[in-house]
Amino acid sequence: MSALTEEKKESTYKGSALLHLLGYMKPYRGWVALCLGLVLALTAIDLYRPKLIGDAVNLFRDKGDYSVIEETALKYTVVLVLGFVFNIAQTWILQRTGQSIILTVRKELYAHIQSLSCRYFDLTPVGKLVTRVTNDVDALDEMYSGILVRLFRNIIMIIGLASVMLILDWKLALVSFVLLPVVAVLTVVFRKISRQTYRVARSRLTDINTFLSENISGMRIIQIFGRESRKFEEFHEKNHSLYRAFFKEMMVFAVFRPIIFILSIFSLMIVLGLGSREVLGQTVSIGTLYMFTQYIKSFFEPIQELAEQFSTLQSSLASAEKIFTIMEEEPLVKEEERPVVLPRITGRIEFSHVWFAYDNENYVLRDVSFVIEPGQKVAFVGATGAGKSSILNLIGRYYDIQRGNIYIDGVDIRRLSKKQLRGAIGQMQQDVFVFEGDVDYNIRLHSKNISLEEAKSAAEYVNASRFIEKLPGGYQEPVSERGATFSAGERQLLSFARTLAHRPSILVMDEATANIDTETELLIQEALENLMQGRTTIMVAHRLSTIQHADCIMVMHKGKIREQGTHQELLSRDGIYKKLYELQIHHEASA
């Protein structure tokens, strides 16, 4: 099995999800203890109410005193008020604690996702991660906000009811429990089936979220190639699979609840039948029979809820395992505990016998060595797949190399602070990503170190202000997702302004002007020359005319540097570069 296949294979959480989830409750243990105390109080109230009425019936029958009814009514009112207050307090504590924990889990999960290496995102669908942060975290909310406490309450309630019934009349109690083995078997079957149906439903939900994330992002391509009908068919299949999974899940609950209810009615009929004989035989009082009928009604309800809550708990644990599987992922690009922080990065870059493969097997860079001095302008050229963009990714340490060393200002980048390293690199790519927000946000990215005036100055420097100031809102003009309302050239100008505003020491341009029209390119050409002054600049370009004035041009072929020198030096060698140049000249002439 290849390394790539191994990487794509989803790992499973190896720890105890329940213990991990309970760990989040530690900061709130005082509130949880208070909540459990309220649960015990509410359980005691639920057990006391039937007894209060039953005792009143017996006393009224024996004494015939109406004051017994008045006294019981007053006690019952007090009990109801206490139950109401305790219930509100318990609900408030549970919701506040649960939401606080969910807030913490979601923050930790997103922070961890941000810390993961680029390789993880190369292999993991975006929709899957969105499902983890939204749906799966929401699944934990029900557990924290009620399931654990209700489980505790129902267990206490069942034990309390059974104990009270046995104390009142153990023979009648045993008769009441005759159907419990049937309930136990049904509960086990229900738990097993509901767990399977839930897992299928969660899997289908992840599938449809992944599909939507990918296809909505690629809607333009779908429309260009007229694949709407086919994509709709695919969506319909996934949507219908999700519908069937949810339907099966609901059907399990729809069958289980009525069966338990019928069993509780049968049990009540048995108790009323035998209990009536006992009452007529004067071995059991009417009040005791009343208490038994109320307790029987209450006895099956927590059993039913317990089965459903165990199922919901299993669902929450399944979601928790998926969440903790992501949180267990270790970043492939790790930072030392005490990384080196340089006073200032000047921009000297050295590759020493570097070997690199994305999948640890198929090397895209093979024994690459070169030195770029501070302020030098270096261009990488070569055919697609030669390894040009990989070099740019390695300079920012978005991936780690398998062999060799990369140095920035004489320090191995594996020892450098990633924050300082990446903060010193201004990367401008062919495919510019523009965030939803406004123009100002897309330049400053909410950096506290960049003022609005500095953002405007950067935009003016790269001629981006020419189109920004024409917008109705100027720098506060709303920007749609991915900057769809801007042209490719305008998005690229925003990228240049963003890069300049963050004051990098090293400029990295990966086909940065490939999608810019001639007029826009002329606007930024002078700005680029000013921008590169005093900064180490690395360029990747297919159009050789854009890199002719570079201090050094490195020609890559199959992961190796085959030639290097100035434009004129490389032309005089009659090698790969000259052939590339002549091919482009011929192509442009015939176009």
Backbone torsions as a table, in degrees:
resi	resn	phi	psi	omega
1	MET	NA	132.4	-177.9
2	SER	-71.8	161.4	178.9
3	ALA	-63.4	-34.8	-179.2
4	LEU	-64.1	-42.8	178.5
5	THR	-63.5	-39.9	178.0
6	GLU	-61.6	-41.1	-178.4
7	GLU	-66.5	-36.8	-176.9
8	LYS	-74.4	-23.2	-179.1
9	LYS	-66.9	123.1	-175.4
10	GLU	-73.0	129.3	178.6
11	SER	-81.5	166.2	178.6
12	THR	-118.4	153.4	-178.4
13	TYR	-71.1	130.9	-172.9
14	LYS	-96.6	-13.2	-179.1
15	GLY	-92.8	-168.4	176.7
16	SER	-94.5	112.5	-178.3
17	ALA	-63.2	-38.5	-178.6
18	LEU	-63.6	-45.8	179.0
19	LEU	-62.9	-39.4	178.3
20	HIS	-63.4	-41.7	179.3
21	LEU	-66.8	-41.1	179.0
22	LEU	-64.6	-28.0	178.7
23	GLY	-61.4	-29.9	178.8
24	TYR	-69.9	-15.9	-178.3
25	MET	-86.8	-10.6	-176.8
26	LYS	-56.0	-45.0	180.0
27	PRO	-63.3	-15.4	-177.4
28	TYR	-115.0	22.9	-174.0
29	ARG	-61.5	-32.0	177.4
30	GLY	-63.8	-45.8	178.0
31	TRP	-65.6	-38.9	179.6
32	VAL	-64.9	-41.2	178.6
33	ALA	-62.7	-42.8	177.6
34	LEU	-62.0	-41.0	179.4
35	CYS	-62.9	-42.5	178.3
36	LEU	-65.1	-35.9	175.7
37	GLY	-63.1	-41.5	177.1
38	LEU	-64.9	-35.3	177.3
39	VAL	-62.7	-44.4	178.6
40	LEU	-62.2	-41.0	179.0
41	ALA	-64.2	-43.0	178.7
42	LEU	-65.3	-37.7	177.8
43	THR	-64.1	-43.9	178.6
44	ALA	-61.5	-39.5	178.1
45	ILE	-63.8	-43.6	179.9
46	ASP	-63.0	-35.6	178.6
47	LEU	-75.3	-31.0	-174.7
48	TYR	-79.0	-31.0	-174.2
49	ARG	-60.4	-49.9	177.2
50	PRO	-61.5	-36.9	179.9
51	LYS	-65.5	-37.8	179.0
52	LEU	-61.0	-45.5	179.2
53	ILE	-68.3	-43.8	-179.3
54	GLY	-61.2	-44.8	178.3
55	ASP	-63.3	-37.7	179.1
56	ALA	-63.8	-40.6	178.3
57	VAL	-61.2	-46.2	179.9
58	ASN	-63.2	-44.0	-178.8
59	LEU	-65.3	-42.6	-179.7
60	PHE	-64.6	-37.8	178.4
61	ARG	-65.5	-40.9	-177.4
62	ASP	-75.3	-40.5	-172.9
63	LYS	-103.3	-28.4	-176.6
64	GLY	65.1	22.7	-178.2
65	ASP	-94.6	120.6	-178.3
66	TYR	-67.6	-21.2	179.4
67	SER	-62.8	-25.5	176.7
68	VAL	-61.7	-41.1	180.0
69	ILE	-65.9	-43.3	-179.7
70	GLU	-63.3	-43.0	179.6
71	GLU	-64.7	-40.8	178.9
72	THR	-65.8	-40.5	179.0
73	ALA	-61.5	-40.9	178.8
74	LEU	-64.7	-45.1	178.9
75	LYS	-62.4	-41.4	-178.4
76	TYR	-64.5	-38.1	178.4
77	THR	-64.1	-44.1	178.5
78	VAL	-61.2	-42.9	179.8
79	VAL	-63.1	-42.0	179.3
80	LEU	-64.4	-42.0	179.4
81	VAL	-63.9	-44.4	178.4
82	LEU	-61.4	-42.6	178.2
83	GLY	-62.3	-39.8	178.8
84	PHE	-62.8	-47.4	-179.5
85	VAL	-64.6	-45.8	-179.5
86	PHE	-62.7	-37.1	-179.8
87	ASN	-65.9	-43.6	177.9
88	ILE	-61.6	-45.8	-179.2
89	ALA	-62.0	-43.3	-179.5
90	GLN	-64.3	-44.9	-179.9
91	THR	-61.6	-44.0	-179.8
92	TRP	-61.8	-45.4	-179.4
93	ILE	-63.6	-45.0	-178.3
94	LEU	-62.6	-47.0	-177.3
95	GLN	-66.3	-42.5	-179.5
96	ARG	-64.8	-46.2	179.9
97	THR	-65.6	-45.9	-179.1
98	GLY	-60.3	-46.0	-179.4
99	GLN	-66.8	-35.2	177.3
100	SER	-64.4	-40.9	179.4
101	ILE	-67.7	-42.8	178.9
102	ILE	-61.1	-40.7	176.9
103	LEU	-58.3	-44.1	-180.0
104	THR	-65.6	-45.2	-178.6
105	VAL	-61.9	-45.8	-178.3
106	ARG	-64.6	-39.2	178.4
107	LYS	-64.8	-45.0	-179.8
108	GLU	-63.9	-40.7	-178.7
109	LEU	-64.9	-46.7	-178.9
110	TYR	-66.2	-40.3	178.1
111	ALA	-61.6	-38.9	179.8
112	HIS	-69.3	-39.9	178.0
113	ILE	-59.8	-39.5	178.4
114	GLN	-64.0	-28.1	-177.1
115	SER	-82.5	-12.3	-176.9
116	LEU	-73.2	154.9	-175.4
117	SER	-78.3	162.8	-178.4
118	CYS	-58.4	-32.6	-178.0
119	ARG	-60.1	-35.9	179.6
120	TYR	-62.1	-42.4	-178.7
121	PHE	-75.7	-21.6	174.1
122	ASP	-64.5	-31.8	-171.9
123	LEU	-105.9	-13.1	-175.0
124	THR	-109.8	124.9	178.9
125	PRO	-63.1	142.3	-179.9
126	VAL	-61.5	-42.2	-178.8
127	GLY	-59.0	-33.0	178.9
128	LYS	-66.2	-42.8	179.3
129	LEU	-67.8	-38.7	177.7
130	VAL	-61.6	-41.1	178.0
131	THR	-61.5	-40.0	180.0
132	ARG	-64.5	-44.1	-175.2
133	VAL	-74.5	-27.6	-176.8
134	THR	-103.3	-75.3	-172.5
135	ASN	-62.4	-46.3	-176.2
136	ASP	-68.8	-37.6	176.4
137	VAL	-67.5	-38.5	176.9
138	ASP	-61.7	-33.0	178.8
139	ALA	-63.3	-27.7	177.7
140	LEU	-74.1	-25.7	-176.3
141	ASP	-58.2	-44.3	-179.1
142	GLU	-62.6	-35.9	179.8
143	MET	-66.3	-49.3	-178.5
144	TYR	-69.8	-34.2	-173.9
145	SER	-86.9	2.3	179.7
146	GLY	-176.1	-40.9	-170.4
147	ILE	-58.5	-50.8	-176.2
148	LEU	-60.9	-43.9	-178.8
149	VAL	-70.3	-40.2	179.1
150	ARG	-66.9	-35.3	174.5
151	LEU	-58.3	-47.8	179.1
152	PHE	-60.5	-45.1	-177.9
153	ARG	-64.5	-43.3	-177.7
154	ASN	-67.6	-38.3	177.0
155	ILE	-63.3	-46.4	178.0
156	ILE	-62.1	-39.8	-178.8
157	MET	-64.0	-44.4	179.7
158	ILE	-63.2	-46.0	178.8
159	ILE	-63.0	-43.0	-179.6
160	GLY	-64.3	-45.2	179.4
161	LEU	-62.1	-45.8	-179.7
162	ALA	-61.4	-42.2	-179.0
163	SER	-64.8	-46.7	-179.1
164	VAL	-63.0	-42.0	-179.4
165	MET	-65.1	-40.4	178.7
166	LEU	-66.6	-36.2	178.6
167	ILE	-69.2	-40.3	-179.5
168	LEU	-65.9	-50.5	179.9
169	ASP	-162.0	102.1	-171.6
170	TRP	-67.6	-30.6	179.4
171	LYS	-68.2	-46.6	179.0
172	LEU	-65.2	-32.6	178.6
173	ALA	-65.2	-43.8	-179.7
174	LEU	-64.4	-35.6	176.4
175	VAL	-64.5	-38.5	-179.8
176	SER	-64.1	-28.5	-174.7
177	PHE	-90.6	6.4	-172.4
178	VAL	-62.8	-29.8	-177.3
179	LEU	-92.9	2.1	-178.1
180	LEU	-61.1	-39.6	177.7
181	PRO	-57.8	-37.9	178.5
182	VAL	-65.2	-42.4	178.7
183	VAL	-62.4	-40.6	-179.0
184	ALA	-63.3	-43.9	179.6
185	VAL	-64.1	-45.5	179.2
186	LEU	-61.4	-37.8	-179.9
187	THR	-64.7	-42.6	179.0
188	VAL	-63.8	-44.4	179.1
189	VAL	-63.3	-43.5	179.8
190	PHE	-60.4	-45.5	-179.3
191	ARG	-60.7	-42.5	-178.0
192	LYS	-65.9	-46.3	-177.7
193	ILE	-68.9	-43.6	-177.6
194	SER	-64.7	-35.2	178.3
195	ARG	-64.1	-43.1	-179.9
196	GLN	-65.7	-45.7	-178.3
197	THR	-64.8	-36.3	-179.9
198	TYR	-65.7	-45.3	-179.2
199	ARG	-60.5	-40.3	177.9
200	VAL	-63.3	-42.4	-179.1
201	ALA	-63.6	-42.2	179.5
202	ARG	-64.7	-38.6	179.2
203	SER	-65.2	-42.4	178.9
204	ARG	-65.1	-37.1	179.4
205	LEU	-65.2	-42.0	176.7
206	THR	-62.2	-40.7	179.6
207	ASP	-60.7	-45.8	-176.0
208	ILE	-71.9	-34.5	176.4
209	ASN	-65.2	-41.4	178.0
210	THR	-63.5	-44.0	179.1
211	PHE	-61.2	-46.3	-178.5
212	LEU	-64.1	-43.6	-179.2
213	SER	-59.6	-44.2	-177.8
214	GLU	-71.2	-44.8	-172.0
215	ASN	-80.3	-30.8	175.1
216	ILE	-69.6	-38.4	176.5
217	SER	-64.6	-33.5	-178.8
218	GLY	-101.4	25.3	-175.6
219	MET	-61.0	-34.5	-179.4
220	ARG	-61.6	-43.3	179.3
221	ILE	-64.9	-40.2	179.4
222	ILE	-60.2	-42.7	-179.0
223	GLN	-73.0	-36.9	178.8
224	ILE	-60.1	-41.2	-177.1
225	PHE	-95.4	6.6	175.5
226	GLY	62.0	40.6	-177.2
227	ARG	-101.9	19.8	-177.0
228	GLU	-58.3	-44.9	-177.1
229	SER	-62.7	-44.9	-178.6
230	ARG	-66.1	-41.8	179.8
231	LYS	-66.9	-34.4	176.7
232	PHE	-65.7	-38.8	176.9
233	GLU	-61.0	-43.2	178.2
234	GLU	-62.5	-43.2	178.7
235	PHE	-63.1	-42.2	-179.7
236	HIS	-59.8	-41.6	179.3
237	GLU	-62.0	-46.2	-179.5
238	LYS	-69.1	-39.2	179.2
239	ASN	-64.7	-41.6	179.7
240	HIS	-68.8	-35.8	176.2
241	SER	-63.4	-40.8	177.1
242	LEU	-64.9	-41.6	178.5
243	TYR	-59.7	-46.3	-179.2
244	ARG	-64.0	-39.5	-179.7
245	ALA	-64.4	-45.2	178.7
246	PHE	-66.7	-37.4	179.6
247	PHE	-63.0	-44.2	178.2
248	LYS	-62.4	-39.7	179.3
249	GLU	-62.4	-43.8	179.6
250	MET	-67.8	-36.1	-179.4
251	MET	-64.7	-36.0	177.9
252	VAL	-60.0	-46.0	178.5
253	PHE	-67.5	-38.5	-177.4
254	ALA	-64.9	-29.5	179.3
255	VAL	-85.0	-41.7	-173.7
256	PHE	-66.3	-46.0	-176.6
257	ARG	-59.9	-50.2	179.3
258	PRO	-61.6	-36.6	-179.9
259	ILE	-63.5	-45.5	178.8
260	ILE	-63.5	-39.2	178.9
261	PHE	-63.1	-42.7	178.7
262	ILE	-62.4	-42.4	178.7
263	LEU	-62.9	-37.2	178.7
264	SER	-66.9	-35.9	177.5
265	ILE	-66.4	-42.9	177.5
266	PHE	-60.0	-44.0	179.9
267	SER	-62.8	-41.1	178.4
268	LEU	-64.4	-39.7	178.0
269	MET	-62.0	-41.3	179.5
270	ILE	-63.4	-44.6	-179.2
271	VAL	-64.8	-43.6	180.0
272	LEU	-65.4	-38.8	-179.9
273	GLY	-64.5	-52.3	-178.9
274	LEU	-73.5	-37.4	-178.8
275	GLY	-65.3	-34.8	179.1
276	SER	-63.5	-41.2	176.3
277	ARG	-59.7	-42.4	-179.6
278	GLU	-65.0	-37.8	178.8
279	VAL	-65.5	-44.1	178.8
280	LEU	-65.0	-32.2	177.5
281	GLY	-83.5	1.0	177.0
282	GLN	60.3	28.2	174.0
283	THR	-96.9	-15.6	176.6
284	VAL	-132.8	135.7	-179.7
285	SER	-80.2	160.4	177.9
286	ILE	-63.5	-38.0	179.3
287	GLY	-62.4	-39.9	178.7
288	THR	-66.2	-41.1	178.5
289	LEU	-63.2	-41.0	177.4
290	TYR	-59.6	-45.4	179.8
291	MET	-60.0	-41.5	-179.8
292	PHE	-63.9	-41.2	-180.0
293	THR	-64.2	-38.8	178.4
294	GLN	-68.8	-40.4	-179.6
295	TYR	-68.0	-35.8	177.6
296	ILE	-63.4	-43.4	177.5
297	LYS	-60.1	-38.8	-178.5
298	SER	-80.2	-20.5	-173.2
299	PHE	-72.8	-39.8	-176.0
300	PHE	-80.5	-24.9	-179.4
301	GLU	-62.3	-49.4	177.5
302	PRO	-65.5	-28.6	176.6
303	ILE	-65.7	-44.8	178.0
304	GLN	-62.2	-46.7	179.6
305	GLU	-64.4	-36.7	-179.0
306	LEU	-61.1	-43.5	179.3
307	ALA	-63.3	-44.3	180.0
308	GLU	-67.3	-37.4	-179.6
309	GLN	-69.6	-36.1	175.0
310	PHE	-62.9	-38.0	178.1
311	SER	-65.5	-44.6	178.3
312	THR	-64.4	-37.9	177.4
313	LEU	-62.5	-41.9	176.8
314	GLN	-61.7	-38.9	178.3
315	SER	-63.6	-44.6	179.2
316	SER	-63.8	-39.4	179.5
317	LEU	-66.5	-37.0	177.6
318	ALA	-63.9	-41.7	176.5
319	SER	-65.9	-40.0	179.9
320	ALA	-62.4	-39.9	179.2
321	GLU	-61.5	-39.2	178.6
322	LYS	-67.3	-39.9	178.8
323	ILE	-65.6	-47.7	-176.7
324	PHE	-71.8	-22.0	173.9
325	THR	-63.9	-41.1	176.9
326	ILE	-68.0	-43.7	-178.0
327	MET	-68.5	-17.2	177.2
328	GLU	-85.1	-14.7	179.1
329	GLU	-63.0	129.4	178.2
330	GLU	-93.9	135.4	175.1
331	PRO	-60.3	133.5	178.6
332	LEU	-69.5	-31.6	177.7
333	VAL	-98.3	99.7	-175.2
334	LYS	-100.5	151.7	179.6
335	GLU	-108.0	144.0	177.2
336	GLU	-63.7	155.4	179.6
337	GLU	-59.6	-39.1	177.7
338	ARG	-124.2	79.3	-177.4
339	PRO	-68.3	157.6	178.1
340	VAL	-76.2	129.8	175.0
341	VAL	-116.7	111.9	-178.1
342	LEU	-78.7	150.7	175.9
343	PRO	-57.1	-37.0	178.7
344	ARG	-164.7	138.9	176.8
345	ILE	-90.9	118.0	-177.8
346	THR	-87.4	-25.4	174.4
347	GLY	108.2	23.0	173.4
348	ARG	-82.6	124.4	-175.8
349	ILE	-120.3	131.6	178.8
350	GLU	-135.0	126.8	170.7
351	PHE	-103.8	127.0	-179.1
352	SER	-123.4	103.9	177.1
353	HIS	50.3	54.1	-175.5
354	VAL	-85.9	129.8	172.0
355	TRP	-119.8	133.6	-177.5
356	PHE	-147.2	137.8	174.5
357	ALA	-140.7	135.8	179.4
358	TYR	-66.1	-35.1	-176.5
359	ASP	-107.0	14.8	179.9
360	ASN	68.4	6.4	-178.3
361	GLU	-127.4	-54.5	-174.8
362	ASN	-92.6	101.2	-173.6
363	TYR	-73.4	127.2	175.8
364	VAL	-97.7	-18.7	172.4
365	LEU	-125.1	133.0	-175.4
366	ARG	-129.5	107.8	175.3
367	ASP	52.5	53.3	-177.7
368	VAL	-90.1	127.9	177.5
369	SER	-136.9	133.0	173.7
370	PHE	-166.3	165.4	177.3
371	VAL	-131.4	132.4	175.1
372	ILE	-118.3	120.5	-178.0
373	GLU	-81.9	156.3	179.0
374	PRO	-55.0	133.6	178.7
375	GLY	82.5	-5.0	-178.0
376	GLN	-79.2	148.7	178.8
377	LYS	-110.3	115.0	-174.8
378	VAL	-123.7	137.2	179.2
379	ALA	-119.0	143.5	175.1
380	PHE	-113.3	128.9	178.8
381	VAL	-130.1	163.3	179.8
382	GLY	152.7	173.0	-179.0
383	ALA	-70.2	163.5	176.7
384	THR	-59.0	133.6	-179.2
385	GLY	87.1	5.0	-178.5
386	ALA	-74.7	-19.6	178.6
387	GLY	112.5	11.0	-176.2
388	LYS	-64.1	-53.6	-177.8
389	SER	-65.8	-29.3	178.7
390	SER	-62.4	-37.9	178.0
391	ILE	-61.2	-41.3	179.4
392	LEU	-65.1	-39.8	178.6
393	ASN	-64.9	-34.6	-178.1
394	LEU	-74.6	-32.2	179.8
395	ILE	-62.4	-38.1	177.1
396	GLY	-84.7	2.0	-178.9
397	ARG	53.6	48.0	172.4
398	TYR	-82.6	-18.4	173.3
399	TYR	-136.3	156.2	175.5
400	ASP	-104.8	145.2	-178.5
401	ILE	-81.1	158.9	178.4
402	GLN	-85.8	-37.1	-178.9
403	ARG	-142.5	153.9	177.8
404	GLY	94.8	-167.9	-178.2
405	ASN	-142.4	147.8	171.8
406	ILE	-124.0	128.7	-178.2
407	TYR	-117.8	138.9	169.5
408	ILE	-117.4	119.0	-176.7
409	ASP	53.7	37.6	175.5
410	GLY	82.3	0.3	-179.6
411	VAL	-111.2	131.8	177.2
412	ASP	-58.7	129.0	-174.8
413	ILE	-63.8	-18.2	176.6
414	ARG	-70.9	-15.3	177.5
415	ARG	-98.6	-13.2	-177.1
416	LEU	-80.3	154.2	172.5
417	SER	-66.3	125.6	-179.8
418	LYS	-62.9	-35.9	-179.9
419	LYS	-63.9	-44.9	179.5
420	GLN	-68.3	-41.7	-178.7
421	LEU	-60.2	-52.0	-176.4
422	ARG	-72.5	-28.0	176.5
423	GLY	-68.4	-22.6	-179.3
424	ALA	-88.8	-5.4	-177.0
425	ILE	-110.4	124.2	174.1
426	GLY	-101.1	109.0	-174.1
427	GLN	-105.1	122.7	178.7
428	MET	-117.7	118.7	-173.1
429	GLN	-109.7	166.8	178.6
430	GLN	-67.6	-42.8	179.2
431	ASP	-97.4	96.1	-175.2
432	VAL	-79.9	132.2	176.7
433	PHE	-98.2	122.0	178.6
434	VAL	-113.0	131.4	-176.3
435	PHE	-88.3	153.6	173.7
436	GLU	-69.5	136.5	-177.0
437	GLY	154.9	-124.5	172.8
438	ASP	-135.9	177.8	-176.2
439	VAL	-63.7	-44.3	-179.7
440	ASP	-57.6	-44.6	179.5
441	TYR	-61.6	-39.2	-178.1
442	ASN	-71.1	-18.4	175.0
443	ILE	-88.9	-47.2	-175.5
444	ARG	-87.5	-24.8	-175.8
445	LEU	52.6	39.5	178.8
446	HIS	59.6	25.8	177.2
447	SER	-72.4	129.1	179.3
448	LYS	-74.5	-15.8	-177.9
449	ASN	-87.8	-2.7	-178.5
450	ILE	-120.4	121.6	179.0
451	SER	-85.5	166.6	178.0
452	LEU	-62.7	-37.0	179.3
453	GLU	-64.2	-39.2	178.6
454	GLU	-67.6	-37.1	177.2
455	ALA	-63.6	-43.2	177.8
456	LYS	-64.2	-40.5	179.5
457	SER	-62.7	-42.2	178.5
458	ALA	-63.3	-40.8	179.6
459	ALA	-64.3	-40.2	177.9
460	GLU	-65.5	-38.1	-176.2
461	TYR	-63.9	-34.1	-179.5
462	VAL	-103.9	15.8	177.4
463	ASN	65.9	15.1	176.2
464	ALA	-72.9	-24.7	-178.6
465	SER	-63.2	-22.1	-177.8
466	ARG	-61.7	-39.1	179.3
467	PHE	-93.5	-28.2	-179.0
468	ILE	-65.0	-44.3	-176.9
469	GLU	-70.0	-14.3	176.2
470	LYS	-85.4	-13.7	179.8
471	LEU	-70.5	147.2	-178.9
472	PRO	-56.0	-39.5	-178.2
473	GLY	-98.6	0.9	-178.9
474	GLY	59.6	-128.5	-178.0
475	TYR	-74.7	-11.9	175.8
476	GLN	-101.3	12.6	178.6
477	GLU	-65.3	126.6	178.5
478	PRO	-60.7	141.4	179.3
479	VAL	-115.5	127.7	179.0
480	SER	-76.5	170.4	-178.9
481	GLU	-58.0	130.4	-179.1
482	ARG	63.8	12.1	177.6
483	GLY	62.7	40.0	-173.7
484	ALA	-63.0	-23.6	-178.3
485	THR	-84.5	-4.7	178.1
486	PHE	-100.7	153.2	174.5
487	SER	-76.1	166.9	179.0
488	ALA	-60.2	-39.5	179.6
489	GLY	-65.9	-40.3	179.1
490	GLU	-66.4	-39.4	176.6
491	ARG	-63.9	-38.0	179.8
492	GLN	-68.3	-38.1	176.6
493	LEU	-63.7	-38.8	175.2
494	LEU	-60.8	-40.2	178.5
495	SER	-62.4	-41.4	178.8
496	PHE	-64.6	-43.2	178.4
497	ALA	-62.6	-41.2	178.5
498	ARG	-61.3	-43.6	-179.0
499	THR	-64.6	-46.9	-178.1
500	LEU	-64.3	-39.6	-178.2
501	ALA	-61.1	-28.2	-179.0
502	HIS	-90.1	5.1	171.0
503	ARG	49.7	64.4	-179.9
504	PRO	-80.4	158.1	174.1
505	SER	-92.0	-24.3	-177.3
506	ILE	-124.2	130.3	176.1
507	LEU	-104.8	131.5	178.3
508	VAL	-124.2	120.7	-178.4
509	MET	-123.9	112.5	-179.9
510	ASP	-104.2	93.9	-177.6
511	GLU	53.2	41.8	-171.7
512	ALA	-64.8	-22.2	-178.9
513	THR	-112.7	15.5	-174.5
514	ALA	-68.5	-34.1	-176.4
515	ASN	-100.6	13.6	-176.7
516	ILE	-100.0	134.4	179.5
517	ASP	-68.9	166.0	-174.6
518	THR	-59.4	-42.7	-178.6
519	GLU	-63.1	-44.9	179.2
520	THR	-67.3	-37.3	179.3
521	GLU	-62.4	-38.3	178.0
522	LEU	-65.3	-33.4	179.5
523	LEU	-64.2	-38.3	-174.6
524	ILE	-96.4	-8.3	-176.0
525	GLN	-60.4	-47.4	179.1
526	GLU	-66.3	-40.5	178.6
527	ALA	-61.9	-39.4	178.8
528	LEU	-62.4	-42.9	180.0
529	GLU	-61.5	-41.5	176.6
530	ASN	-67.0	-39.4	-178.7
531	LEU	-63.1	-35.4	-176.8
532	MET	-79.5	-11.6	-178.0
533	GLN	-64.1	124.7	177.2
534	GLY	78.0	4.4	-179.7
535	ARG	-120.7	141.8	172.0
536	THR	-68.1	127.2	-175.7
537	THR	-125.1	129.6	178.6
538	ILE	-121.5	126.2	-176.4
539	MET	-123.1	141.0	169.9
540	VAL	-118.7	124.7	-176.9
541	ALA	-148.6	142.9	172.3
542	HIS	-90.2	-32.0	177.2
543	ARG	-81.6	103.7	-174.7
544	LEU	-65.4	-20.0	-179.9
545	SER	-66.6	-22.0	-177.2
546	THR	-84.2	-10.0	-175.9
547	ILE	-123.8	16.6	-176.9
548	GLN	-65.0	-26.9	-177.1
549	HIS	-93.3	10.2	177.9
550	ALA	-65.6	148.0	177.8
551	ASP	-64.6	-32.9	179.6
552	CYS	-149.7	136.4	176.2
553	ILE	-115.5	126.0	179.3
554	MET	-109.0	124.3	-177.5
555	VAL	-98.4	121.2	-177.7
556	MET	-106.7	143.6	178.0
557	HIS	-150.2	118.4	179.3
558	LYS	53.4	46.3	173.3
559	GLY	81.2	7.2	-179.8
560	LYS	-129.1	153.5	174.1
561	ILE	-86.1	112.9	-176.0
562	ARG	-93.4	-33.4	-179.0
563	GLU	-143.4	152.1	171.7
564	GLN	-154.1	146.4	-178.5
565	GLY	158.3	-174.0	177.0
566	THR	-77.7	171.4	-179.9
567	HIS	-56.6	-48.7	-178.8
568	GLN	-67.2	-39.3	179.1
569	GLU	-61.8	-42.9	-178.1
570	LEU	-69.9	-34.9	177.2
571	LEU	-65.6	-34.4	-177.7
572	SER	-74.1	-15.0	-176.6
573	ARG	-85.9	-13.4	179.0
574	ASP	58.3	46.2	-178.4
575	GLY	-115.1	-147.2	-176.6
576	ILE	-62.8	-44.2	-176.5
577	TYR	-61.4	-43.2	-179.0
578	LYS	-62.8	-38.7	178.7
579	LYS	-65.6	-43.2	177.4
580	LEU	-60.5	-43.2	-177.5
581	TYR	-65.2	-44.6	-179.3
582	GLU	-66.2	-36.3	177.5
583	LEU	-63.4	-42.4	179.7
584	GLN	-67.7	-41.5	178.7
585	ILE	-61.0	-43.8	179.0
586	HIS	-64.0	-41.7	-178.6
587	HIS	-65.8	-43.8	-179.5
588	GLU	-66.6	-34.4	-179.5
589	ALA	-70.2	-34.4	-177.6
590	SER	-87.9	-9.8	-177.3
591	ALA	-73.8	NA	NA
